[in-house]
Amino acid sequence: MLLTSLLAAGLIAQADPALNFLANHVDGREAAQQLPRYLKAKAFRMLDARAATVAGVRSTAALDARRREVRAKLTEALGGFPERTPLNARVTGKLDFATHTVEKLIFESQPGFHVTANLYLPKSGQAPHPAILFPLGHEGGAKAHEAWQEVLITFAKRGYVCLAWDTLGQGERIQMWDADLNASKGSGSSTIEHTLLGLQTLLMGDSLARYTIWDGIRALDYLISRPEVDPKRIGLTGNSGGGTHTSYLGALDDRFAAAAPSCYLTTWRRLLETIGPQDAEQCIPPSIALGLDHADFAEVFAPKPFLMLVAVRDFFSVAGARHTFAEAQRLYDSLGQAAKFDKFEADDGHGYTKPRRERAYRFFSQWLEGRENNEAEPQNTILGEPQLWATRSGQVVEELKGETVHSLNLKRFAALRRGTADIEQIRRFTGFAPPSGRVAAIPYGSTERRDVVESYTIEKYLLPVEPGLDLPALLYLPAATGKRPATLLAWGAGKAQAHGAAARLAASGRVVLSMDLRGLGETRPVSINYGSDWGRFFGDYESSMTALLTGKALVIQRAEDIARGVDFLAGHARVDAAAIAVEARELGAVPALYATVFDRRITGTRLERMVESYEAIIRNRLHRGQWENIVTGALKHYDLPDLVRLAGAGRVRIAEPLNPLGQPIPAR
């Protein structure tokens, strides 16, 4: 009866401003901005250091060295590339038009990993022809999208061979296909599918872009294998996600003669200041920590012809695009190649719109044909999506029963895992290194409380865990005198939700520190839209990805917050420093597990409603709310059950474990 009453008191107290004590104060708005501001400041320092480094790249020798460095870092961050295996390409159909033909094509970028594509072959000009490799953006219709067909048909009419292929999660290559829904399990959005898969590949140390870039490299292999193509005159262009992969492929493969990314290039600084990190294949952790920025894609392509196609009213910052252009332009100028680098801006919005398309036609005519061609884009007949299918059903997973990113990632897991690292190896791998010493807590008032039968005092504090991060916390001091055992509470929904547990523990005579870890409770960023599929699947993706891009996972940063909370308790006059326990729940649980492994001052930890394992996340088709829990590459070295074992016998108790969807696991 007493426990029921205490829990009821805790539930009522969740709305109490005395517990969320910043809520009705200007500091409440500040608290919710702390984590994004902290992460951005960290990123900006890294980007400033990069800018100082690349400022010295002004010669061919320096550029060659920088190119090798960028490629090595990018390839390592991607997870390396698969082995080149037979493409097993086959033409499944052909469309014949007066000016060109379209072959429907399937090839395997990895064994059993099917790629659907369309090859446009001109009927004019003389072989071998110049060619265009055309990676796709995220727009609906995949390779049949109207703007893409305009580009591909126009180039074919001008005498180019063109190859476009369905990227992951689009067209005939939906990876999480649900025959009952007749759509992706990931809500029908390619970017959501990318980001669901991207979390799973990151746990194996791979960016999802490892798969998408390799598809593009193998598409180029196929294009060059065709006798109709001049391998010395290959152009590369695409819009949005296609602009991303134009940038990636151009930086990593020397076989392109000219490149023109559209509606992508900006700067990491402006991305973080505006729309934030985009879906998983557009983010390659820890690229900011590695000293990489968007300008590198243009600079490592130098001194070959490169055209930035920009929309003034794009959601990708035009100011960032102009900054990247100015930086890369200085390099091209210093090499005496100013004529080969250009930018075209159209006063319109995101998309491969006609002004940008027509500028691209002129650019490739100049550099791949050696002539000026100012012809307007012709009238083209646009086909429906099924007309361009390379499969009968429209889905390779349904029809060909081959590999998916999910199945390939599981094979990576089976092949690459090398057993469990020890605690010090995991500490170094994760970067766990909290500041040490006294926590100069900032008092924020106090209040007397009586819940049912016991009285206690709640002291309110801001805990400066590191510069730029002051975390709100409640210290419950029981009526009992003398040094007392203590418990640190780290609840995923914050300290107000934890009040029932804190009151119960204080009633038992324990000192309790209930704290909001960074990005939780009152410090939860207000930008998270839980009403969207994105918010429901990924939670605070922006902070999670920014943390990964800058080199230290958010879950590890939160574990460091717990260690600083232990510092605070250990130095308190009312606390027995040899008797400090932790209780954590939901998004506080995995950080508490890491903290318990690394911080031996924690005598015991109870974890409630924690995801069962990283392995479960990569085995399950879907997951929800897990981005804030992961460490890149963790599964190469350890899993969460391994951490429980490493913590030591009896130090960790787990209650109500959850599956990757956040659902309770039935008792076995």
Order of alpha helices (4+ residues) and beta strands (2+ residues): alpha-alpha-alpha-beta-beta-beta-beta-alpha-beta-beta-beta-alpha-alpha-beta-alpha-beta-alpha-alpha-beta-alpha-beta-alpha-alpha-alpha-alpha-beta-beta-beta-beta-alpha-beta-alpha-alpha-alpha-beta-alpha-beta-alpha-alpha-beta
